[in-house]
Amino acid sequence: MTITTTYGYADLRPLMSAMTGDEKHDVAATSTLDVLWVLYDQVLSVDPQRIDDPDRDRFLLSKGHGPMAFYAVLAAKGFLDPAELTNFGAFDSRLGFHPDRVLAPGVEIGSGSLGHGLPLGLGVVLGLRAQDRDRPRVVVLVGDAELDEGSNHEAIQVAGRWGLGQLTTVVVDNSSSSTGWPGGIADRFAREGWAVHTVDGRDHDALRRALTDTHPDRPLAVVAEVEPKEL
């Protein structure tokens, strides 16, 4: 089914307001809103008419709790029928409180259990390389508190040491990590050989510049700072 939409950034919050029942994660969703919009509007090579294109970019939402912003962007870009949003979280809905790749068009991984997205993204890059597909990008969105999970640091280390330039990690940083990192989040990636940028997570121009500054032999990390404690 072809879904024709004429939505812009200003329509995202009204689209999000159509989804009720998971209000405790409203702020988790809004913390990612601007990053998601810039990715889908200006950065990612994806098309709802070619959803399984083997040369598409892959976006992995590791911060899967509170996916309302993700669903709103997918609806605005024609992957979902906006009318589906009102059925969010219902028994017969494709749009669960955690995204499900089997059910929702445009969703690459099932997520919500924190700490899995970045290792999965690493594996996707290696899978693409095994198929001699060196053009698609793999972009993973994580939260700063999620970096407390040890599985992320194994992936950060391996991706940096192996120079996986197809991999990008966006860290939405709302100062919610329990422990933090000496020197800050960007330094954690830079020490393993990643190219890094720290930007205002609400500044679309800064996000676009950072997200398009890729390198063939170095993965990219973009730390998008938003309002503190917006969990």
Salt bridges, closest charged atoms under 4 A:
ASP22 OD1 - HIS25 ND1 3.26
ASP34 OD1 - ARG202 NH1 2.64
ASP34 OD2 - HIS204 NE2 2.70
ASP41 OD1 - LYS77 NZ 2.60
ASP47 OD2 - ARG50 NH1 3.04
ASP53 OD2 - ARG50 NE 3.69
ASP55 OD1 - ARG133 NH1 2.83
ASP57 OD1 - ARG135 NH2 3.67
GLU84 OE2 - ARG94 NH2 2.47
GLU108 OE2 - ARG56 NE 2.82
ASP187 OD2 - ARG191 NE 2.53
GLU192 OE1 - ARG161 NH2 2.97
GLU192 OE2 - ARG188 NH1 3.33
ASP213 OD2 - HIS197 NE2 2.65
ASP213 OD1 - HIS215 NE2 3.74
GLU227 OE1 - ARG202 NH2 2.93
GLU230 OE2 - ARG202 NH2 2.74
